[in-house]
């Protein structure tokens, strides 16, 4: 039976990073952009935890991963509040191109 090694986790993180980058490049919806950012942050967290585990169980990678999760949760909370405010104030639309009138 095959065992799951570090390479498998790194391939998973690379795939998640590529999907997040695709979401950022291909979407114009604010929710889609947030999902892409979250996929990229989660890919980085998988890398931190993988390297921490396979380098002898050092705690540093796990702490960085925990900080990444906390910062991602805070960022999503603030970003969703902004998206909901835009949805309410701009004719029920959250397209990023049409909200650029906020620049002044």
Secondary structure, DSSP 4 states (H G I P E B T S, - for coil): -PPP-HHHHHHHHHHHHHHHHHHHHH--BHHHHHHHHHHHHHHHHHHHHHHHHHTTS-HHHHHHHHHHHHHHHHHHHHHHHHHHHHHHHTTT--BTGGGGGGG-
